[in-house]
């Protein structure tokens, strides 16, 4: 399967770029819909989405490059070739959080209020974005047999694209995409059916995604490494612990996520 969505002469538009664009647009609509239920301040949400996306992509690329320095020192121009892949979601989340922390401090907004709005869009974008890794033949797992893939009842186009460097590979990109989509459904269901308090939705996201990556990384064979440690698993443990803390932080307090509180928080925006 070709990595190009379209090729006109020397101009190549990669499937990776198209999938990421779809992921970003999906996240935008989900976040904007969530935000509209909590505030009428469209300019606030537009700024957060725009700059959050910008810093998120920058962080994802910097993170990936830092953990592949031996390669990029010898190929410095490729640092800017993001269409070839190489965006690490953990880096995007970390730099995006740094931006949100600074922005919310400046605007005197509770950061957890905004994170609760953002996480549904973030996790659906992750579910979609993993298909960009599929087309770029990234985020794959251990060497497996053709019969193993057929037993998973995968369509042929997935099986064919899992033939990488002379071997069939486990489709860990698909595991994560499905898990993230289920996480999205869980977050939406809990948000509708359960009266959550400030920060609990963010806690649920961190716990779900942390466990998801902790498990899936055990099967991946192209993970970013810190010595002999899979760095994604280390970050995932931090996510889980942070998620548990956030979920329980306001559990005994009468601090619910409602329009009145958000409007109060937004008074200086």
C-alpha positions as CSV (number, residue, x, y, z in Angstrom):
1,X,0.0,0.0,0.0
2,X,1.4,3.4,-1.0
3,X,2.1,6.1,1.6
4,X,0.9,8.8,-0.8
5,X,-2.6,10.0,-0.9
6,X,-2.0,11.8,-4.1
7,X,1.1,12.4,-6.2
8,X,1.4,15.2,-8.8
9,X,4.8,15.4,-10.3
10,X,7.2,16.1,-7.5
11,X,4.4,17.0,-5.1
12,X,3.4,14.3,-2.7
13,X,0.6,14.5,-0.2
14,X,0.9,11.6,2.3
15,X,-1.9,9.6,3.9
16,X,-0.2,10.4,7.2
17,X,-1.0,14.1,6.7
18,X,-4.6,13.5,5.6
19,X,-5.3,11.3,8.6
20,X,-3.8,13.8,11.0
21,X,-5.9,16.5,9.4
22,X,-9.0,14.4,9.9
23,X,-8.0,13.8,13.5
24,X,-7.5,17.5,14.2
25,X,-10.8,18.5,12.6
26,X,-12.6,15.8,14.6
27,X,-11.0,17.0,17.8
28,X,-11.9,20.6,17.0
29,X,-15.6,19.8,16.6
30,X,-15.8,17.6,19.7
31,X,-14.0,20.2,21.9
32,X,-16.0,23.0,20.5
33,X,-19.2,21.1,21.1
34,X,-18.1,20.3,24.7
35,X,-17.1,23.9,25.3
36,X,-20.4,25.3,24.0
37,X,-22.2,23.4,26.8
38,X,-20.0,25.2,29.4
39,X,-19.4,28.7,28.1
40,X,-20.3,31.2,25.4
41,X,-16.8,32.5,25.1
42,X,-15.9,31.2,21.6
43,X,-12.7,33.2,21.4
44,X,-11.4,31.5,24.5
45,X,-11.9,28.0,23.1
46,X,-10.6,29.0,19.6
47,X,-7.4,30.3,21.1
48,X,-6.9,27.2,23.2
49,X,-7.5,24.9,20.3
50,X,-5.3,26.8,17.9
51,X,-2.3,27.3,20.2
52,X,-2.8,23.9,21.9
53,X,-2.6,22.2,18.6
54,X,0.4,24.2,17.6
55,X,2.3,23.4,20.8
56,X,1.0,19.9,20.7
57,X,2.5,19.1,17.3
58,X,5.7,20.9,18.2
59,X,6.0,19.0,21.4
60,X,5.3,15.7,19.7
61,X,8.0,16.3,17.2
62,X,10.6,17.5,19.7
63,X,10.0,14.5,21.9
64,X,10.4,12.1,19.1
65,X,13.6,13.7,17.8
66,X,15.2,13.8,21.3
67,X,14.8,10.1,21.7
68,X,16.2,9.5,18.2
69,X,19.1,11.9,18.4
70,X,21.7,9.5,16.9
71,X,19.7,9.4,13.7
72,X,18.8,13.1,13.5
73,X,22.3,14.3,14.2
74,X,23.4,12.6,11.0
75,X,20.2,13.7,9.2
76,X,19.3,17.2,10.6
77,X,17.1,18.3,7.6
78,X,14.8,15.4,8.3
79,X,13.8,16.9,11.7
80,X,11.4,19.1,9.7
81,X,10.0,16.3,7.6
82,X,7.0,15.5,9.8
83,X,5.1,14.0,6.9
84,X,7.4,11.0,7.1
85,X,6.0,10.3,10.6
86,X,7.7,10.7,14.0
87,X,5.1,12.5,16.2
88,X,5.1,11.1,19.8
89,X,1.7,11.8,21.5
90,X,3.3,12.0,25.0
91,X,5.4,14.9,23.9
92,X,2.4,16.6,22.4
93,X,0.4,16.2,25.6
94,X,3.3,17.4,27.8
95,X,4.0,20.6,25.9
96,X,0.3,21.2,25.4
97,X,-0.1,21.0,29.1
98,X,2.7,23.5,29.7
99,X,0.9,25.9,27.3
100,X,-2.4,25.4,29.1
101,X,-0.8,25.9,32.5
102,X,0.7,29.3,31.4
103,X,-2.4,30.4,29.5
104,X,-4.9,29.5,32.3
105,X,-2.6,31.2,34.9
106,X,-2.6,34.4,32.8
107,X,-6.4,34.3,32.3
108,X,-7.2,33.2,35.8
109,X,-9.0,30.1,34.7
110,X,-9.1,26.7,36.5
111,X,-7.0,24.5,34.2
112,X,-8.9,21.4,35.2
113,X,-12.1,23.0,33.8
114,X,-10.5,23.3,30.4
115,X,-8.9,19.9,30.5
116,X,-12.3,18.3,31.2
117,X,-13.5,20.0,28.0
118,X,-10.5,19.0,26.0
119,X,-10.0,15.3,26.8
120,X,-13.0,13.9,24.8
121,X,-11.6,15.6,21.7
122,X,-8.0,14.6,22.5
123,X,-8.8,10.9,22.8
124,X,-10.9,10.6,19.6
125,X,-8.0,12.4,17.8
126,X,-5.6,9.8,19.1
127,X,-7.9,7.0,17.9
128,X,-8.0,8.4,14.4
129,X,-4.4,9.5,14.3
130,X,-3.1,6.0,14.8
131,X,-4.3,5.2,11.3
132,X,-1.7,7.7,10.1
133,X,0.9,5.4,11.7
134,X,-0.7,2.5,9.8
135,X,-0.1,4.1,6.5
136,X,3.4,5.1,7.5
137,X,4.1,1.6,8.8
138,X,4.8,2.8,12.3
139,X,3.7,1.9,15.8
140,X,3.9,-1.8,14.9
141,X,4.5,-4.8,17.2
142,X,6.5,-8.0,17.3
143,X,7.1,-10.3,14.4
144,X,4.2,-12.6,13.9
145,X,3.0,-15.2,11.3
146,X,0.5,-14.6,8.5
147,X,-1.8,-17.1,10.2
148,X,-1.7,-15.1,13.4
149,X,-3.0,-12.0,11.6
150,X,-5.7,-14.0,9.8
151,X,-6.9,-15.3,13.1
152,X,-7.6,-11.7,14.1
153,X,-10.1,-11.5,11.2
154,X,-8.3,-8.4,9.8
155,X,-9.2,-7.1,6.3
156,X,-6.5,-7.9,3.7
157,X,-5.4,-4.3,3.3
158,X,-4.3,-4.2,7.0
159,X,-2.6,-7.6,6.7
160,X,-0.7,-6.5,3.6
161,X,0.5,-3.3,5.2
162,X,1.7,-5.1,8.3
163,X,4.4,-6.8,6.2
164,X,7.3,-4.6,7.3
165,X,11.0,-5.1,6.6
166,X,10.5,-8.7,5.5
167,X,8.2,-9.8,8.3
168,X,4.6,-9.6,9.3
169,X,4.1,-7.4,12.4
170,X,1.5,-7.3,15.1
171,X,-0.9,-4.4,14.4
172,X,-0.5,-2.6,17.7
173,X,-1.5,0.7,16.0
174,X,-5.0,-1.0,15.7
175,X,-5.1,-2.1,19.3
176,X,-4.5,1.5,20.4
177,X,-6.9,2.9,17.9
178,X,-9.7,0.6,19.1
179,X,-8.8,1.2,22.8
180,X,-8.8,5.0,22.4
181,X,-12.2,4.9,20.6
182,X,-13.6,2.8,23.5
183,X,-12.1,5.3,25.9
184,X,-13.8,8.1,24.0
185,X,-17.2,6.3,24.4
186,X,-16.5,5.7,28.1
187,X,-15.7,9.4,28.7
188,X,-18.9,10.5,26.8
189,X,-21.0,8.0,28.6
190,X,-19.7,8.9,32.1
191,X,-20.0,12.6,31.3
192,X,-23.7,12.1,30.4
193,X,-24.7,9.6,33.1
194,X,-22.6,10.5,36.1
195,X,-22.4,13.8,37.9
196,X,-18.6,14.3,37.7
197,X,-16.7,16.8,39.7
198,X,-14.0,19.1,38.4
199,X,-10.9,17.2,37.2
200,X,-12.5,13.7,37.3
201,X,-13.0,13.5,33.6
202,X,-9.4,14.3,33.1
203,X,-8.5,11.7,35.7
204,X,-10.5,9.1,33.8
205,X,-8.7,10.0,30.6
206,X,-5.2,9.7,32.2
207,X,-6.0,6.4,33.8
208,X,-7.5,4.9,30.7
209,X,-4.8,6.1,28.3
210,X,-2.1,5.3,30.8
211,X,-3.2,1.7,31.2
212,X,-3.8,1.4,27.4
213,X,-0.3,2.4,26.5
214,X,1.3,0.5,29.4
215,X,-0.2,-2.7,28.1
216,X,0.2,-2.1,24.3
217,X,3.8,-1.0,24.7
218,X,4.8,-4.5,25.8
219,X,3.9,-5.7,22.3
220,X,5.5,-2.9,20.3
221,X,8.9,-3.3,18.8
222,X,9.5,0.3,17.6
223,X,9.1,2.0,21.0
224,X,11.2,5.0,22.0
225,X,13.7,3.9,24.6
226,X,15.5,5.4,27.6
227,X,18.4,3.0,28.1
228,X,16.5,-0.3,28.5
229,X,13.3,1.3,29.6
230,X,10.4,2.0,27.2
231,X,9.8,5.6,27.9
232,X,6.1,5.4,27.0
233,X,5.6,2.9,29.8
234,X,7.3,5.2,32.3
235,X,5.1,8.1,31.2
236,X,2.0,5.9,31.3
237,X,2.7,5.0,35.0
238,X,2.9,8.7,35.8
239,X,-0.4,9.3,33.9
240,X,-2.1,6.6,35.9
241,X,-1.0,7.9,39.2
242,X,-1.9,11.5,38.2
243,X,-5.3,10.3,37.0
244,X,-6.0,8.5,40.3
245,X,-5.0,11.7,42.2
246,X,-7.2,13.9,40.0
247,X,-10.2,11.6,40.2
248,X,-10.1,11.6,44.0
249,X,-8.9,15.2,44.5
250,X,-12.4,16.8,44.7
251,X,-14.4,13.6,45.3
252,X,-15.5,14.7,48.8
253,X,-16.0,18.3,47.9
254,X,-19.1,19.9,46.5
255,X,-17.4,21.2,43.4
256,X,-19.3,20.1,40.3
257,X,-18.7,21.0,36.7
258,X,-21.5,23.4,35.8
259,X,-22.1,26.6,33.9
260,X,-22.2,28.8,37.0
261,X,-18.7,27.8,38.1
262,X,-17.2,28.1,34.6
263,X,-18.7,31.5,34.1
264,X,-17.1,32.6,37.4
265,X,-13.8,31.2,36.4
266,X,-14.0,33.0,33.1
267,X,-14.8,36.5,34.5
268,X,-11.4,37.9,33.6
269,X,-11.1,36.4,30.2
